[in-house]
C-alpha cells in the first residue's frame, strides 16, 4: 500500500471505514479488522452507535464537513508557523538603539579629541 494513501480501516487517518462499516460495504478482512478495533476502542464504539442513530446521508455530510474543517485548521496552523520570528517593532527598536549608540560614540569621540 502506498504510504500517501490513507488506509481504509484507519478512521483516524481519514479513511472512510466507519461509514463503510455502517453501510456494510467493507470487505470481510476490513470488517474483521474493524470489529477487532471495536473491542479495544470504546470511543469508536460510541461514534458508531451515534452514527447509527442518524441518516446515512446525514452521516456522510457530517464526515465531509469534519474533514474540510480539519483541513482548514491545518492550513491555518501552517500559516501561523511560517510567521515565526521577532516582531517588527523589536527589530526596529534595536536598529534605532544601535544608531543612537553609534552617533553618541562619534559625538563623544569628537568632543574629547
Secondary structure, DSSP 8 states (H G I E B T S, - for coil): --TTS--TT-GGGT-THHHHHHTT-S-HHHHHHHHHHHHH-HHHHHHHHHHHTS-HHHHHHHHHHHHHHHHHHHHHHHHHHHT-S--HHHHHHHHHHHHHHHHHHHHHHHHH-
